[in-house]
Amino acid sequence: MAIKQTTKITVKDLGTCQEYIPLVSKWLWKQWAHRSGHSLKGIIYRTEHCLTKKCPQTLIAFYNNRPAGTVSLWKADHPYRQDLGPWLSCLFVLPIYRNKGVGRALQATILKKAKLAKFKKIYLIANLKNYYEKSGWKFIENGLYTRGRFVNLYEYKL
Ligand SMILES: CC(C)(COP(=O)(O)OP(=O)(O)OC[C@H]1O[C@@H](n2cnc3c(N)ncnc32)[C@H](O)[C@@H]1OP(=O)(O)O)[C@@H](O)C(=O)NCCC(=O)NCCS
């Protein structure tokens, strides 16, 4: 008889499992940071200093106990919009675990934690189509970003 396996997504503070700092940093470096000239060492250093209980903080998701994704809450994520914050930043799910609800679980947990930290609103930058809208994020503007690019800004009322 086949054994039925129930899948389980868990989300933890990276601060409580710091052995995953190099792995999470490598994901983020490969996905984004190397393109803007950051070294992997620099991103590990950033992650090590992104582990408070409020802001900045970083979460890691596990899919059936395997590390599968991450998200952070940052004070600033937009060089031209220092009037806004905090920011949901660096939402990333490993390709093999995508479309299984890991991203949604990470988002829900970081929103809960931002609310617990008494923030009233949270922001993010995205160029995905109809992803954040599904979770209740409101589009604010398509605004100027670095290197002459334009990005979509979203807000979420906590
Ligand atoms: C975007 C990302 C975080 C989504 O993570 P995920 O775990 O696959 O997402 P979920 O399984 O929680 O998806 C939930 C829903 O969003 C949809 N979705 C997933 N990826 C999407 C994408 N790239 N664009 C639009 N919708 C997407 C799914 O189809 C699903 O829809 P449904 O609820 O109608 O079935 C993941 O694809 C990723 O890491 N991408 C690379 C990094 C990135 O772009 N991060 C976001 C920066 S703003």
The ligand as an SDF file (V2000), in Angstrom:
LIG
                    3D

 48 50  0  0  0  0  0  0  0  0999 V2000
    7.1550   35.1080   -7.0280 C   0  0  0  0  0  0  0  0  0  0  0  0
    7.4540   33.8970   -6.1180 C   0  0  0  0  0  0  0  0  0  0  0  0
    7.9620   34.3670   -4.7690 C   0  0  0  0  0  0  0  0  0  0  0  0
    6.1180   33.1310   -5.9440 C   0  0  0  0  0  0  0  0  0  0  0  0
    6.3430   32.0950   -4.9980 O   0  0  0  0  0  0  0  0  0  0  0  0
    5.4740   30.7650   -5.0210 P   0  0  0  0  0  0  0  0  0  0  0  0
    5.7750   29.9930   -3.8030 O   0  0  0  0  0  0  0  0  0  0  0  0
    5.6410   30.0840   -6.3310 O   0  0  0  0  0  0  0  0  0  0  0  0
    4.0090   31.3790   -4.9430 O   0  0  0  0  0  0  0  0  0  0  0  0
    2.6960   30.6770   -4.4100 P   0  0  0  0  0  0  0  0  0  0  0  0
    2.7670   29.1930   -4.6210 O   0  0  0  0  0  0  0  0  0  0  0  0
    2.4200   31.1430   -3.0450 O   0  0  0  0  0  0  0  0  0  0  0  0
    1.6620   31.2850   -5.4770 O   0  0  0  0  0  0  0  0  0  0  0  0
    0.4230   31.7130   -5.1470 C   0  0  0  0  0  0  0  0  0  0  0  0
   -0.2960   32.2110   -6.4060 C   0  0  0  0  0  0  0  0  0  0  0  0
    0.4900   33.1330   -7.1910 O   0  0  0  0  0  0  0  0  0  0  0  0
    0.6560   32.7000   -8.5360 C   0  0  0  0  0  0  0  0  0  0  0  0
    2.0220   32.9840   -8.9730 N   0  0  0  0  0  0  0  0  0  0  0  0
    3.1320   32.3110   -8.6390 C   0  0  0  0  0  0  0  0  0  0  0  0
    4.2160   32.8840   -9.2190 N   0  0  0  0  0  0  0  0  0  0  0  0
    3.7710   33.9500   -9.9170 C   0  0  0  0  0  0  0  0  0  0  0  0
    4.4150   34.9310  -10.7250 C   0  0  0  0  0  0  0  0  0  0  0  0
    5.7330   34.9050  -10.9520 N   0  0  0  0  0  0  0  0  0  0  0  0
    3.6440   35.8990  -11.2760 N   0  0  0  0  0  0  0  0  0  0  0  0
    2.3000   35.9270  -11.0880 C   0  0  0  0  0  0  0  0  0  0  0  0
    1.6210   35.0080  -10.3210 N   0  0  0  0  0  0  0  0  0  0  0  0
    2.3580   34.0310   -9.7610 C   0  0  0  0  0  0  0  0  0  0  0  0
    0.3820   31.2120   -8.4900 C   0  0  0  0  0  0  0  0  0  0  0  0
   -0.0750   30.7630   -9.7270 O   0  0  0  0  0  0  0  0  0  0  0  0
   -0.6780   31.1220   -7.3990 C   0  0  0  0  0  0  0  0  0  0  0  0
   -1.9160   31.5050   -7.9380 O   0  0  0  0  0  0  0  0  0  0  0  0
   -3.3240   30.8570   -7.4300 P   0  0  0  0  0  0  0  0  0  0  0  0
   -3.4200   31.1600   -5.9530 O   0  0  0  0  0  0  0  0  0  0  0  0
   -4.3350   31.5740   -8.2490 O   0  0  0  0  0  0  0  0  0  0  0  0
   -3.2020   29.4040   -7.7190 O   0  0  0  0  0  0  0  0  0  0  0  0
    8.4790   32.9170   -6.7910 C   0  0  0  0  0  0  0  0  0  0  0  0
    8.0310   32.6150   -8.0950 O   0  0  0  0  0  0  0  0  0  0  0  0
    9.8920   33.4830   -6.8750 C   0  0  0  0  0  0  0  0  0  0  0  0
   10.6870   33.3330   -5.9590 O   0  0  0  0  0  0  0  0  0  0  0  0
   10.2240   34.1430   -8.0060 N   0  0  0  0  0  0  0  0  0  0  0  0
   11.5680   34.7280   -8.1960 C   0  0  0  0  0  0  0  0  0  0  0  0
   11.8180   35.9060   -7.2970 C   0  0  0  0  0  0  0  0  0  0  0  0
   10.7410   36.9600   -7.3960 C   0  0  0  0  0  0  0  0  0  0  0  0
   10.3340   37.3790   -8.4760 O   0  0  0  0  0  0  0  0  0  0  0  0
   10.2970   37.4400   -6.2150 N   0  0  0  0  0  0  0  0  0  0  0  0
    9.3010   38.4800   -6.0990 C   0  0  0  0  0  0  0  0  0  0  0  0
    9.9740   39.8000   -6.1120 C   0  0  0  0  0  0  0  0  0  0  0  0
    8.7810   41.1230   -6.1300 S   0  0  0  0  0  0  0  0  0  0  0  0
  1  2  1  0
  2  3  1  0
  2  4  1  0
  2 36  1  0
  4  5  1  0
  5  6  1  0
  6  7  2  0
  6  8  1  0
  6  9  1  0
  9 10  1  0
 10 11  2  0
 10 12  1  0
 10 13  1  0
 13 14  1  0
 14 15  1  0
 15 16  1  0
 15 30  1  0
 16 17  1  0
 17 18  1  0
 17 28  1  0
 18 19  1  0
 18 27  1  0
 19 20  2  0
 20 21  1  0
 21 22  1  0
 21 27  2  0
 22 23  1  0
 22 24  2  0
 24 25  1  0
 25 26  2  0
 26 27  1  0
 28 29  1  0
 28 30  1  0
 30 31  1  0
 31 32  1  0
 32 33  2  0
 32 34  1  0
 32 35  1  0
 36 37  1  0
 36 38  1  0
 38 39  2  0
 38 40  1  0
 40 41  1  0
 41 42  1  0
 42 43  1  0
 43 44  2  0
 43 45  1  0
 45 46  1  0
 46 47  1  0
 47 48  1  0
M  END
$$$$
